[in-house]
Amino acid sequence: MGNHIVSNHQKRKMPLGDDGHSWKKKTSDVKENFDFKEILGTGAFSEVVLAEEKRTQKLVAIKCIPKKALEGKENSIENEIAVLHKLKHANIVSLEDIFESKSHLYLVMQLVSGGELFDRIVEKGFYTEKDASKLIQQILDAVKYLHDMGIVHRDLKPENLLYYSMEEDSKIMISDFGLSKIEGSGSVMSTACGTPGYVAPEVLAQKPYSKAVDCWSIGVIAYILLCGYPPFYDENDAKLFEQILKAEYEFDSPYWDDISDSAKDFIVHLMEKDPRIRYTCDQALQHPWIAGDTALDKNIHESVSAQIRKNFAKSKWRQAFNATAVVRHMRRLQLGTSQEAASQTTLPSPLRAHLLLSEGTETEDTTESPCEGGCSQSADGGAERDHLSNCTYRCHPTSRV
């Protein structure tokens, strides 16, 4: 029975700052190295700030984490840091540096400024199966890398997929490792986590699971990329879970009429109920819809974007997130100006920039005070908030008939 859960040694508490991690740089004031620009979002126990590295003038995102907010939750953040620090892949948001003061941890993250996956698809004028295939190939490459490193993401979903830049041919990036686990050799996990609409049947069934859960989620993402609505939905959670547990989904007409049989075959192999025969990342990368030329070039933008608009409504907390800040600062740099008033800048919806936020960004009912680095912190640390509720897009499908 013991082999069905994460081993106990992973659960031991370790005081922050006392673990001997040489990759943490001690500092009395992080502002000696960085010029803090503005707050981009506040999480359950951290705040993300747009900053410029003084030495290189490079823009980065710094996650400021007050240690007092982590009392009893040290393992959660140490796990995220341990995961991120190991990762070096073109399609994964990187942790570039870690600074530690007496009261705070500062995670210096790669800046990702191209906006969210759904936003970009909706804003395109032309979108094909081939485009979806290229997106899924990048995700598979990155997740294969994670799996080869012994890491299971456990919360892959569209809002964790961000574009690197606003360029038309920008690569896609995987972010948010708040739920990741590094597998021990042969270990199997059983902690229920993830976002319900994307979670594999074995997780809901509270059975032991491992890397195959990510492959299921990629199948769900591929499904949505080709039709604009989720394979599973019900207002009633119990009925939703029942659908997922049975792997009951359809390729509904007329939404799937113009989608290739190869694409459907690809999805069926990833959204396979039995994790033992579900495609691995390696197998999925070799499927003709990814590796061959079976993905169609027919424009499906009108149908897919209409369904995304209808079925995925932005949640309220994201509206308060200062998503235009990165683009605003980048425009200042491009224009060679530094005096542009922030209050005078209003950007249209396509210019949304999102950073790695491992927790939700709700800030109601908190009292904030500045920390030594210029960010702020909740008086109670906000540590009791459930960061598993982080979901940029709340799913509200209406009748598609």
N, C-alpha and C positions, 0 to 999 in steps of 0.2 A: 504494500500500500504506500510505503514511503517513497517509492520511485515515481509516484503520480503527481508529486508536488515539487515546487522549487525547494531545494535542500535548505535545511535550517541555517547553515552557516551564512547563507545570503541574507538572512533576516536580522543578523546581529547588528545592534546599533553601533555606530562609530562616530564619536564627536567630530564635527566639522573642524578642520584645521589640525587634527591630531592623527591623520591617517598616513602621513608620510608621502603623499602624492607630490612628486617633484615637478609635475606639470603646472602646479599652482604657483603663481608669482605673488609674493607678499608685497603689499603696498600700504602706505599710510593714507594716500589720497589718489584715487584712480584718475582724477582730473589733471594730474601731472602728465599723464600720457594721452588723455582724450579731452576734446572739447565737446561737451554735451550740448546738443542742439535743441531737441524737444522730446517730450514723452509721446510714444507711439501707441501705447496700450498698457493696461494694468491687468495682471493675471491673479490667480488664486493666491500665490505667495511670491509674486515677482512683478517687476515692471520692465518694459522694454523701452529703451531710449535710443534715438538716433544720435550718433556721435561721429566725430571726425578724429582720426588718429593724427596727433600733432606732427609726428615725425614724417609720415607719408602723405598726409592730407587725404587719406582714404576714408570713405564713409563706411561705417559698420553699424550693426545693431547690438546694443549691449543689454543683456538681461541682468538686472540688478536684484539680488536676492538677499533680503535681511535675514541673518542667521537666527534671530529670535523667532521669526515666523516658521522656522523649520524644526522647532523642538518637537521631538517625537516623529518627525517626518524626514529625518536626515537621509535615510536610505532611498527615499523617493528621488531626491535631487541628486544624490551621489550616483544613483543608477543612471539617470539621464546624462550626467556629466561623463561617466565612464563609457557609456555607449557612444555619445557624440565625439568624444576625444579620439576614439579608435577609427573613426570613419573618414576616408578620403576617396570620394567618388564624384564624378562630374555631375551627377544628377541627385546629389544629396547635400542639403544645406550643411555647411561645415562649421564646427566650433574652432575658431582660429586662436583663441587665447583664453586664459583664465587668470583673473586677479583675485586676491583675497586680502581683505582688511580685517581688523578685529571684529567688525560687526557685519560685514557683507561679503558675499561672493559676487563677482562680476564675470559673466560669460560673454565673451566677445564673439558675436556670430557674423557669418558671411551675410552681406546685405542681399536680399532678394526683392526686386522691385517691379517685377512684371505683372503682378496681379494674379487672381485666382483662375483656375482652369475653366469653370463654367462661364465666368465673365468674358473671357477671351473667345470662347466658342460662340456665345450669343452675339458678340460684337463683330465677328467675322462676317463677310458677305458670301464666302464660299467655303464649304466644309464637306469632306468626303470620308468614306471608309478608310482610305489611304492615310488621311490625317490622323484618324483615330488609331490606326495600326501603328503609326510612328510614335504616337504618345504612349501607347501600351508597351511598345518595344523598349522605350527609355525606362519606363517604370519597372518592367521585368528585369532589365539589366541591373538597375539599382537594387532591387529586392534580391536578385540572385547574389549580388555582392554581399548584402546583409546576411543572407542565409549561409554563404560560404564563410562568413566571419562568425557564425554561430549566433546571429542576432535575429530575433523575430520582432517585426514592427508592432503587430497586433492591433493597429488602429488605422489602417490604410483606408482613405476615403477622399473624395474629390477636393474637399477643403484643405487637405494636407498636401495638395499638389499645387505648387506655385510656379509661375514662370520666372526665370532668372532675370529677364529684362523685358522692356517694352518692344524690343525688336521683333519683327514679324516671324523670323525663324528662331526665336529664342527656345532654348532647351527648357524642359520641365524639371522641377526639383521636388524631392520628397522632404518634408519638414515634420516637426512635431514628434519627438521621441520620448514624450512623457510616459508612454505606456510600454516602451520597448523592454525586452528582457534579453539578457545574454544567456544563452543556453549553456548549461554545463554539458559535459560529454554524455550523450545519451539521455539528457534530462527531458522530462515532459512536464508541461505546465498545466495548471487547472484553474487559475484565477480567472473569474469571469470579468472581462473587460472589453472595451471597444464600443463602437456605435452600432445600435441594434440592426439598422438596415443593411449593414455591411459585414456583420459578424457571421462566422461559419456555424453550421448546425451543431458541430461537436462542442463549441463553446457554450451555446445556449443549453445544450444537453448536460452541461457540467461534466463532460468527459475529459480525460487527459488529451492534450493537443500539443502540436508543435508548429513547424514552419508552414504546414499545409494551410493554416488559417489565413496567411497572407495571400496565398494563391487564390483562395475563394474570393477574397475581397477584390483582387484584381479582376476576377471574372465579373463581379457586380459592377465595378467601375467601367469595364468594357461594355457591358450591357447598356448602362446609362449613356455612355458616349455615342452609342449607335441609335438610340431612340429618344433620349431626353427625359425618361421617367424611370423610377426604380423597379426592379423585378419583384420586390416584395413591398406591399403596403397595406396597412389596415389601421383605422383610427384606434382600434382596440389592440393593445400590446399583446395580449394573450393570443389573439388570432394571428397577429403578425409573426409571433414566435412559432406558432404552429405551422404557418406557411414555410418558414425558413427551415424548421426541423425536418419537414417532409421534402424540402427542396422543390416546392411547387411553384413553378413560374412558367410563363408562356411567351412565345414570340407573336404578339398580337397583330392581327391585320387591322388597319392598313399600314401600321407604323413600321412593320418589319417586312413588308412586301418587296421593297426595293433593296433589302440587305442580302448580301450573298450567303449561300449555304455554308461557305467556308467560315465566315464570321460566326455564324450560329454554332457550327461545330466546335470552333475555338472556345466559345463561351461555355458550351455544354461540358467540355473537358475540364474547365476550371471550376464551374459551379456544379461539381459532382459531389453528391451527398457523402460518399465514402472517401475519407481523406487518404486511405491506402491506395486508391486507384486515381485520385485526383491528379491532374497534371502538376508537375513541379515547374519551377521557373525554367529549368533547362529544357524540359519537354515543350513548354509553351513557346519558348524562343525558336524552336525548330518547326513549329506549326507553319504550314504554307501561308496562313493569313498574316503571319509576322515575317517569316523568312523568305516566302515566295512572292508571287505576284497576283494572289487571288483577291486582295482587297480592292474593291471597286473605286473608280474615280468619279462616280456619279455624285452630283451636288445634293446633299441631304440636309443642307443648312436650314432651310425654311421650316421643315418639320421638326428637326431636333431642337433648334433654338426656341421654337414656339412651345414645345413641351417642357424645356428647361425653365422658361419663364413661368409657365403655369404650375409646375410641380415642385419647384424649389424656391421658396420664399426666403429672403434674407432674414435672419433672426434679429431681434431688436438690439441686442447688445452690440452687434457689429456696427450699427449706425453711429454709435458714440465713439467708435474707434477712429483715431486721427489717421485715416488711411492715405491721405493725400500728401503727408509730410515728406516722404522720401522723394516723390516725384517733384514736389515744389523745390526741395533743396537741389535736386539734380538739375532742374531747369535754371536755377540761379547760377550753378557752376557752368552750365552750357552757355548762358547768356553773358557770363563774366560779371554779374552784378552780385552785390552782397547786401544791398539795402532794401530789397523788395519786402514790403510789409506783408506779413503772413495773413493779416486780416483782409487784404485786398485780393488774395488769390483764391479763385474758385475754379476747380477743375471738373471737367465733365466725367461722367461715370466710367468711361474706358480707362481713365488714368488712375487706377487704384493700385496702391502698393501695399503688400502685406508682408509682414516679417514672421519669423518663427515665434509663435506664441503657444507654449505648451499647455497653457491653461486658458479658461474663459476670460473675457475682458470686462466682466460686469464690475461696476465700481460703486453701485448704490450702497447707501448705509455704511460707508466706511469713512473714518476720519484719517486724513493723510497728513504726514509730517515729513519734511525733507530729510533725506539721508545725506551722509557726508559726500556722496558722489553726485548729488544734485537731483537724484530721482526721489520718489516719495514712497512711503510704505503705509500700509494699513495699520492702525493702532493695535488691532488685534492680530495682525499678521495675515488675516484672511485665510489662514491655513486650513480651516475647516470646510471651505467651499469645495464642492465636488468638481474637480477639473475634468472628470469624464463627461460632464454635460457640455463640454466645448463642442459646438457644432455650428459652423457658420451658416449652413443651409439647413433650415428645418423643412422637412418634407411634408408638403401639403398637396398631394395629388387630388385633382378634381376628376370628375368622370371624363374618360377619354373617348367615350362613345358618342 
